[in-house]
């Protein structure tokens, strides 16, 4: 399938991913140049969703490596099937077979694919998502360099495995720590921030079938006000906006009102401290007033 920026935008929006010119251009170039794409931004702005959408567009498998502190190459790349190796050793001893166990026991037959190796050995082009790379350490980043630059890995006792089909690689970061220059050099870069009110309203409309334009705009405007004016531990992400809109519709609300806001605060904030701060420093009445002003400003 030949990809252009025009049809890429259409296909992404058909999957409910509302884009901007910067996103389309950067994703297109990463695909065209076959470079990994490093996507940064606050949690919940659509970084992981981008990989899911690309997998849907190309009708291919999404292979996800969820990063965490202490992740090592055995969990990310491969493991040897020790049980199978042990059985082969016992069988060889019983049958008095004179075999080179060092060679036979470290062959492809005994390799267990983990996400990185699975993406490289896939016979169809896969989408490899390396999610929240900032949760790992610099040693793990350095381990990834060979994959990101040459789309291959070197395995002791076995050799070098090159990609059957170069995967589409998406790395995401929430900015918990600064990433190394070596990793950045190997990637195209895209930062996704919180969307404008109008764009978030379009996202909500795409993700919540049947919602009215008025309610989608009110939800987007209200969340915009909260992010801008209320300092909390965890700002509402786009996913929270969507969940809030769904909750309002499930309760039969056609527009925002104080009762609707007070009864659904738990869809926006996920800890009691943030909820308490909302009630003390903002409140439903004040939020509704600022939301109406924001909507008027948007025309």
Secondary structure, DSSP 8 states (H G I E B T S, - for coil): ----HHHHHHHHHHTT----HHHHHHHHHHHHHT-EEEEE-STTSSHHHHHHHHHHHTT--EEEEE--TT--HHHHTEEE-HHHHHHHHHHHHHTT----HHHHTTSGGGEEE-HHHHHHH-SS--EEEEETGGGS-HHHHHHHHHHHHHSEEEETTTEEEE-SS--EEEEEE-SSS---HHHHHTEEEEE-----HHHHHHHHHHHSTT--HHHHHHHHHHHHHHHHH---SS---HHHHHHHHHHHHHTT-SS--HHHHHHTGGGT--SHHHHHHHHHHTHHHHHHHHHHHHHHHT-
